[in-house]
Amino acid sequence: MGVTAKLLKLYLVDQKLNGLKSRLRAAERYLAQQDAELEQLTTKHASLDGQLRQIQASMHNDETEIKTLDDRIATNRERMNNAATSKEHAALLTEINTLKADRAIIEERVLEMVNKSDSLTDEVKRVDDELEERKKVRKIAKSDRDAREKEIGEKVSELEDERNEALKDVPGPALAQYNGLSETAMEDDEVMAPVNEEDRRNKEYTCGSCYTLLPVEQVNVLLNRGVIQVCPSCSVILYIEQDLRESIETAMEKKKAKAAKA
C-alpha cells in the first residue's frame, strides 16, 4: 500500500469522526448562543430592576418631603389664623405660597417618576417573560446537546480506535504534512481530494476540490507509485479513487494487449 493510500485510509476515518462531531459542535454552538442570550437578558433585567429601585427610592423621599411640606403649611395656616398683626399674617401667607410652589414642583417630579416607574415595571415584566422563555429554550438546547453527545459517544470511541490503527501505517513525514494541512484548514475545507477524469483521450484530469487542471505527470505518479502529490492550486493531497484506478488500469492493459497482437 502506497503512502497516499495509507493517508487516504486515515482521512476517511477522520471524515467520519468530523461528521459525527460536527453535529455535536452544532448543538454546542446553539447551547452557547442560548447561554449568551440568557446572560444578556439577566444583565438587562438587573439594570432595569436597579433603575426601578432607584426611582422608587426617590419617589419615597419626595413623598416624605411632600408630607413635611404639608405639615409646615398646616402649621403656618394655624399660625396665620392666630396672627396678631397684618404684617405677621402676610409673612405667613407668603411662606405658605412658597411652600405650595415647592410642593407643586415636587409633585410634578413625582408624577414623572410614577410614569417612568410604570414604564420600567412593564419593561421588567417583559424581560421576566423573555427570561422564562429563554430558560425553556436553553433547557431544550442542553438536552439536545447531551443527547447528541451520548448518541455519538460509542461510535466516536470506535472510530478513534480505528484511527489509531490507521496512524501506525503512516510514515512520519507524510503524517506531518497531513497534520499541517488539517491544522490550517477551515471546518469545511478538504485535506485530501480525488482526481477527477475529464477527458481520458486528451489526458485531462482535475482536482476534486478546486477543479484546477492537473499535470498528467502527477496522475501518472499517483497511478504508478502512490507518492504524495498535492494540487498546485489549493494544496490538498490528491488521490485516485479505486473505480477510476481500475478503469484506467484496465484500459492500459487492453491497449498493451492490442499492441502486442499487432
N, C-alpha and C positions, 0 to 999 in steps of 0.2 A: 504494500500500500504506500503510495507516494505521500509526500508531506502535505500537499494540497488536500488529498482525500482524508488525511488524519485531522487536518484543521476543519474540514467540512463536517466531519463527524462531531467534533466539539461544537461547531457553530450551530448545527441543527438542534443539539441539546440545549444550547443557550437560548435559541429562539423559543423553544417550548417553555423554558423557565421564564423568559421575559414575558411570554404571552400570559402565563399564569399570574406572574407578579404584577403585570400591568393592570389587571382587574383589581387586585388588592390596592395598588397605588392610587387608582381612580377613586376607590372607596375611601382611602385615607385622605386624599385631597379634598373630597367632598366633606368629610368629617372636620377637617382642619378649617374649611371655609365656614362651616356652621359654628365652630368654636370662636372664630374671629368675629363673626356677626353677633354672636351671643355676648362676647366681651364688649363690643361696641355699644350694644343696647344696654348692657349693665352699666357701663360708664355714663351713657346718656341719662339713664334713669337716676343714677346717683347725683348727677349735675342738676337735673330738674328738681329732684327732691330737695337738694341743698338750697336752690333758689326759692322754692316754695316755703321751706322752713324759715329762711331769712325774711321773706315778705311777711309771713305770719307773725314773726317776732316783732318786726317793725310796726305792723298793724296793732299788735298788743300794746306796744309802747305809746303809739299815737292815741289809742282808745283810753289808755291810762291818763295821758296828758289832757285829753278832752274832758274826762271826768274831773280832773284837777281844776281845769278852767271853769267848768260848770259850777264847781263848789265855790270858786272865787267870785264868780258872777252872782251866785245866790247870796253869798255873804255881803257883797257890795250893795246888792239891792236892799237887803235888810238894813244895812248901814245908811243907805240913801234915804230910806223911808223914815229913818230916825235922825236925819241930819239936822243940826241946829241952825245952820246958815245956808243961804242960797249958794254961796261960794263952795262950801263943802259938798253940797248936793251936785253942783256942776262938775266938780272934780271927780266925784264917784261915778257920775254918768259917763264922763269921758273915759275913765278907766274901764267901765263895763263895755263901752263900744269898742275899745281897743282889744279887750279880751274876746269879744264876739268876732272881731275881724281875724284875730289869731285862730280862734276856733274854726272859722269858716275855711281858712287855709288848710288846717289840719284835716278837716272833714273831707275837703276836696282831694287831698292826698290819700286819705283812707279809701275813698271811693275808687280812685285809680288803682290802688293796691288790691282792692276787692276784685275788680275786673281782671287784673293781672293774675291774682290768686286763682280765680275761677278758670282762666285760660290754662294756667300751669297745671291745675288739678286735672283738667281734661286731657292735657298732654301726657301727664304722668300715667293716667288711666290707659291711654292709648298705648304707651310704651310698655305698661304692665301686660296688656293683652298680647302685644307683639312678642314680649319675652316668653310668655307662656307657650305661644305657638312655636317660637324658635326652639324652645326646650324640647317640645314634642318632635320637631324635625331632627334635632340633634340626637335624640334618643334613637330614632329610626336609623339615622346615619351610622351611629355607633353599632347598633345591632347588625346592620348590613356589613359593616367593616369586619366585625367579629365573625360573622357567618362565613364571609369570603376567606378570612384567614384560616378558619377551621377547615373549610372545604378544600383549600389547596394545600394545606399543610403536609398531608401524607404524600401527595403527588410530588410536591416540591422536594421532599426528602428523597424520594426515589430518583428523581432527575438529578439531584445533586450527587448522589452516589454514582449515577451513570456518567455524570460529567467528570468526576474524579477518575473514573476508569479511562475515559477518553483522554484526559490530560496526560496519563502515563505514556501514551504513544507519541505525543507531540514533542519534537525537538525544541530545546530551549530558545534558539534564535527565532524560530517560527512562532513560538508562543509569545515571545516578547513583541514581535511585530503585530500579532493578532491583538494582544492586550493593549498596545499603544493605540491602535485604531478604535478599540472598544471604549477606551477611556475618553477619547476626544469626540466620539460620535454622539450626536443628539439622540433623544429617546427613540425617534422613528427612523434614524439613519441605519443603513445597512453596513455591515463589516465585510461580508462576502456577497458576491453576486454571480449569477450564472452567465455564461457566454450564450448569447442568442445568435442563432444562424439565420441570416437574412437572405443570402444567396450563395448556395454551395458552389455552383458553377463558377461564379466570379470571386469566390473566396471572401465573401463579405460577412463579417461577424461583428456583433456589437456588445457593449457592456450592458448587462441586465439591470444595472442601477441607473446609469445616466444616458444610456443608448449611444455612447460615443463609438465610432467605428474603430475596431481594434486591428493592429497589425497582425497579419496572418501568422507571422513568426511566433507570436505569443500563444496563439491557439495550437500551433504545432508542438510547442514546448509542453503545454498542458496535456496534450494527447500522448506524447511520447515519453515524457519524463516526470510529469506531475510536479515540476519545480514551481515554487510560488511565483505567480505573476499578478501584478496589480494593474488596475485600469490607469492609463496615462492621464486621464482627466479627473476622476473622482477618488482615485487611490484605493478603492475597495479591492479585496483579494478575489481574484477570479477563479471560477471552477467550471467544469463541464459536466452537465447532468448526465446520468447514466444512459438514458434513452438516446440522447444526441451522440454520445460517445460510441454507443453500439451501432447507431445508424451510419456514422462516418467510417468506423472501422469495417463494417460490412461492405460499404461502397468501395473502400480501398481494396479489400480482398477480392471483390468482383473485378475491379479494374486490373489487379495483378493477374488474376486468373485469365482474364481476357487477353492480356498482353502475353502471357505465357503460351496460350494457344496459338496466338498469331506468330 
